[in-house]
Amino acid sequence: MTLATLMRKRNNTLNKEERMEVILNGLKRIKREQRGVTALEYGLIAAVVGGAVIGAATSLGNNITTAFSSLGERMYYVAYMMTHT
């Protein structure tokens, strides 16, 4: 029995057994519908992958910044030595 059917039958009031039946039917329907579960799983996977990508990009970005800073310092030192010797 659906919630709408029960509500029409009893003038918008449900007893305890009818409320439990509505809840159990809703849970059974959710269990049958696999599309929602699959979408949720894909959403969780996307969140985990997104977090990993952000973490990797941050780490890689810091490493690239350090590498270019070091390269710039070395180039400056070489240019300074070439002009002052």
KACOR-V263965 format. One record per residue. N is the residue number from 1. RES is the residue in one letter. OMEGA is omega as a letter, one per 40 degrees, with the letter a starting at -180 (NA if undefined). Layout:
# KACOR-V263965
[[N,RES,OMEGA] [N,RES,OMEGA]]
This chain:
# KACOR-V263965
[[1,M,i] [2,T,i] [3,L,a] [4,A,i] [5,T,a] [6,L,a] [7,M,i] [8,R,a] [9,K,a] [10,R,a] [11,N,i] [12,N,i] [13,T,a] [14,L,i] [15,N,a] [16,K,a] [17,E,i] [18,E,i] [19,R,i] [20,M,i] [21,E,i] [22,V,a] [23,I,a] [24,L,i] [25,N,i] [26,G,i] [27,L,i] [28,K,i] [29,R,i] [30,I,i] [31,K,a] [32,R,a] [33,E,a] [34,Q,a] [35,R,i] [36,G,i] [37,V,i] [38,T,i] [39,A,i] [40,L,i] [41,E,i] [42,Y,i] [43,G,i] [44,L,i] [45,I,i] [46,A,i] [47,A,i] [48,V,i] [49,V,i] [50,G,i] [51,G,i] [52,A,i] [53,V,i] [54,I,i] [55,G,i] [56,A,a] [57,A,i] [58,T,i] [59,S,a] [60,L,i] [61,G,i] [62,N,i] [63,N,i] [64,I,i] [65,T,i] [66,T,a] [67,A,a] [68,F,i] [69,S,i] [70,S,i] [71,L,i] [72,G,i] [73,E,i] [74,R,i] [75,M,i] [76,Y,i] [77,Y,i] [78,V,i] [79,A,i] [80,Y,a] [81,M,a] [82,M,a] [83,T,a] [84,H,i] [85,T,NA]]
